[in-house]
Amino acid sequence: MRIGVLGTGMVGATLASGLVGIGHEVMMGARSATSDKAAGWAQAAGAKAGHGDFAAAAAFAELAIVAVLGTATLEVARLAGAQNLAGKVVIDTTNPLDFSQGMPATLIPDFANTTSLGEALQAALPGARLVKALNTMSHRLMVEPARVPGVHDVFLCGDDEAAKAAVIELLRSFGWTSFVDLGPLSAARATEGLMPFWLRLMGRFGGPDFNYHMVRAE
């Protein structure tokens, strides 16, 4: 599959490398087609890796992943071009976190409680088949679930059932086995809202190699 990864940071690079590693063709998108970070990643990742600006990566993609800071997400959507992502599955890994006052980060008020960044991204990409997923875990765990022993969960939500099924199929190829479908995209309000708690847990545990698992009474 041709996959466009929009973002050159830790999340984007980890996902892009993981996807190349399981056989996909990946183009990393950046603000500039001459981005040193994207070019360096592509050179290191091998023959199935390429790079370009956000619009080029979006146009290249059969499936796209948005992996940028929450504060940049809507600008990246604009630069990628809604027309380039129309009809395509788009995985939204972003969180509306404000790091301007240091750690722990807080939620950006405009995207908390009564709406979400995922919903705002869908509005910016009206033709995309958006699925919120992978935003409640560390970047390394996204592609290597075995970092945490045992069964643990990927939360996802979205308004397109076939798109969610496609995302689950892709994530199974990384070794994920347990998925919690929270329903429509409005459920992103809940998963994004977990992030201040996740950051507190990271501080308490001294690192990010942990995840959630839902256990119910029989």
C-alpha positions as CSV (number, residue, x, y, z in Angstrom):
1,M,0.0,0.0,0.0
2,R,1.1,3.6,-0.6
3,I,1.0,5.5,2.7
4,G,1.6,9.1,3.3
5,V,2.8,10.1,6.7
6,L,2.3,13.8,7.4
7,G,4.9,14.8,10.0
8,T,8.6,14.5,10.5
9,G,8.7,14.3,14.3
10,M,9.1,11.2,16.6
11,V,5.6,9.9,15.9
12,G,5.8,10.4,12.1
13,A,9.3,9.0,11.8
14,T,8.5,5.9,14.0
15,L,5.3,5.2,12.1
16,A,6.9,5.7,8.7
17,S,9.8,3.4,9.5
18,G,7.5,0.8,10.9
19,L,5.3,0.9,7.8
20,V,8.4,0.5,5.5
21,G,9.5,-2.4,7.7
22,I,6.3,-4.3,7.0
23,G,6.5,-3.7,3.3
24,H,4.6,-0.5,2.5
25,E,5.7,2.3,0.3
26,V,5.8,5.4,2.4
27,M,6.2,9.1,1.6
28,M,6.9,11.4,4.5
29,G,5.4,14.8,4.1
30,A,6.9,18.0,5.5
31,R,6.2,21.7,5.1
32,S,8.9,21.8,2.4
33,A,9.8,19.4,-0.3
34,T,13.4,20.0,0.6
35,S,13.0,19.2,4.4
36,D,16.3,17.9,5.7
37,K,14.5,15.7,8.3
38,A,12.3,14.1,5.7
39,A,15.1,13.6,3.2
40,G,17.3,12.1,5.9
41,W,14.6,9.7,7.0
42,A,13.9,8.7,3.4
43,Q,17.6,8.1,2.6
44,A,18.0,5.9,5.8
45,A,14.7,4.0,5.3
46,G,15.6,2.6,1.9
47,A,14.0,2.0,-1.5
48,K,10.4,2.0,-0.4
49,A,10.7,5.4,1.3
50,G,10.3,8.9,-0.2
51,H,9.6,12.4,0.8
52,G,7.9,15.5,-0.3
53,D,5.8,18.4,0.9
54,F,2.4,17.7,2.7
55,A,0.5,18.0,-0.6
56,A,2.7,15.6,-2.4
57,A,2.5,13.0,0.4
58,A,-1.3,13.4,0.6
59,A,-1.7,13.0,-3.2
60,F,0.7,9.9,-3.2
61,A,-1.2,8.2,-0.4
62,E,-3.8,5.5,-0.6
63,L,-4.0,5.9,3.1
64,A,-2.6,8.8,5.1
65,I,-1.6,9.4,8.7
66,V,-1.6,12.8,10.4
67,A,1.3,12.8,12.9
68,V,2.0,16.3,13.9
69,L,1.7,18.5,17.0
70,G,-1.9,19.4,17.9
71,T,-1.2,23.1,17.4
72,A,-0.1,22.5,13.8
73,T,-2.8,20.0,12.8
74,L,-5.3,22.2,11.0
75,E,-2.5,24.1,9.2
76,V,-1.1,20.8,8.0
77,A,-4.5,19.8,6.8
78,R,-4.7,23.0,4.8
79,L,-1.3,22.5,3.3
80,A,-2.0,18.9,2.4
81,G,-5.1,19.9,0.6
82,A,-8.6,18.5,1.2
83,Q,-8.8,17.4,-2.4
84,N,-5.7,15.2,-2.1
85,L,-7.3,13.3,0.7
86,A,-10.9,13.0,-0.5
87,G,-12.2,9.5,-0.3
88,K,-9.1,8.2,1.5
89,V,-8.7,6.7,5.0
90,V,-6.9,9.1,7.2
91,I,-5.6,8.1,10.6
92,D,-5.5,10.9,13.1
93,T,-2.9,10.4,15.8
94,T,-2.9,14.0,17.1
95,N,-3.8,15.4,20.5
96,P,-4.7,19.0,21.3
97,L,-1.9,19.6,23.8
98,D,-0.5,22.9,24.7
99,F,3.2,22.7,25.8
100,S,3.7,26.5,26.0
101,Q,3.7,26.5,29.8
102,G,6.0,23.5,30.1
103,M,5.1,20.0,31.4
104,P,2.7,18.5,32.0
105,A,0.9,19.9,29.0
106,T,-2.7,20.9,29.1
107,L,-5.5,20.6,26.6
108,I,-6.2,23.4,24.2
109,P,-9.6,24.7,25.4
110,D,-10.9,25.2,21.9
111,F,-10.7,21.4,21.3
112,A,-11.8,20.1,24.7
113,N,-15.1,18.8,26.2
114,T,-17.7,19.8,23.6
115,T,-15.6,19.1,20.6
116,S,-12.2,17.6,19.6
117,L,-9.3,18.1,17.4
118,G,-10.3,15.0,15.5
119,E,-13.7,16.5,14.7
120,A,-12.0,19.8,13.6
121,L,-9.6,17.8,11.4
122,Q,-12.6,16.0,9.8
123,A,-14.2,19.4,9.1
124,A,-11.0,20.6,7.5
125,L,-10.9,17.4,5.3
126,P,-14.6,16.9,4.6
127,G,-14.1,14.2,2.0
128,A,-11.6,12.1,4.1
129,R,-12.6,9.0,5.9
130,L,-11.1,10.0,9.3
131,V,-10.3,7.5,12.1
132,K,-8.9,8.6,15.4
133,A,-6.5,6.0,16.6
134,L,-3.1,5.6,18.3
135,N,-3.3,8.9,20.2
136,T,-3.3,7.3,23.7
137,M,0.1,5.7,23.7
138,S,3.8,6.4,23.0
139,H,5.1,6.5,19.5
140,R,7.3,3.4,19.9
141,L,4.4,1.3,21.2
142,M,2.3,2.2,18.1
143,V,4.4,0.0,15.9
144,E,5.8,-2.4,18.6
145,P,3.0,-3.4,20.9
146,A,5.2,-6.2,22.4
147,R,7.1,-3.5,24.3
148,V,4.3,-3.9,26.9
149,P,3.7,-7.5,27.9
150,G,0.3,-9.1,27.5
151,V,-2.9,-7.9,25.9
152,H,-3.5,-4.1,25.8
153,D,-5.8,-1.9,23.8
154,V,-6.0,0.4,20.8
155,F,-8.9,2.8,21.1
156,L,-10.4,4.1,17.9
157,C,-13.4,6.0,16.7
158,G,-14.8,7.4,13.5
159,D,-17.9,7.8,11.4
160,D,-17.0,5.4,8.6
161,E,-17.2,1.7,9.6
162,A,-15.2,0.4,6.6
163,A,-12.4,2.9,7.4
164,K,-12.2,1.7,10.9
165,A,-12.0,-1.9,9.7
166,A,-9.2,-0.9,7.3
167,V,-7.3,0.7,10.2
168,I,-7.7,-2.3,12.4
169,E,-6.4,-4.5,9.5
170,L,-3.3,-2.3,9.2
171,L,-2.6,-2.3,12.9
172,R,-2.9,-6.0,13.1
173,S,0.1,-6.2,10.9
174,F,2.1,-4.5,13.7
175,G,1.0,-7.2,16.1
176,W,-2.0,-5.5,17.7
177,T,-4.8,-7.9,18.8
178,S,-7.2,-5.9,21.0
179,F,-9.2,-3.0,19.7
180,V,-11.9,-0.9,21.4
181,D,-14.2,0.8,18.9
182,L,-15.7,3.7,20.8
183,G,-18.1,4.5,18.0
184,P,-18.5,7.9,16.2
185,L,-15.7,10.4,15.8
186,S,-17.2,12.5,18.6
187,A,-15.6,9.9,20.9
188,A,-12.3,11.6,20.2
189,R,-13.3,14.1,22.8
190,A,-12.8,11.3,25.3
191,T,-9.6,9.8,24.0
192,E,-7.9,13.2,23.5
193,G,-9.1,14.1,27.1
194,L,-7.1,11.1,28.4
195,M,-3.8,12.7,27.5
196,P,-3.3,14.9,30.6
197,F,-3.8,11.7,32.7
198,W,-1.4,9.8,30.4
199,L,1.2,12.4,30.9
200,R,0.8,12.2,34.7
201,L,1.2,8.4,34.4
202,M,4.3,8.8,32.4
203,G,5.8,11.0,35.1
204,R,4.8,8.5,37.8
205,F,6.1,5.5,35.9
206,G,9.3,7.2,34.7
207,G,8.7,6.5,31.1
208,P,6.1,5.9,28.3
209,D,6.2,2.1,27.9
210,F,2.7,1.4,29.3
211,N,-0.8,1.2,27.9
212,Y,-4.4,0.8,28.9
213,H,-6.4,-2.5,28.9
214,M,-10.1,-2.6,29.7
215,V,-11.2,-5.5,32.0
216,R,-14.9,-6.1,32.5
217,A,-16.9,-8.3,34.9
218,E,-18.3,-11.4,33.2
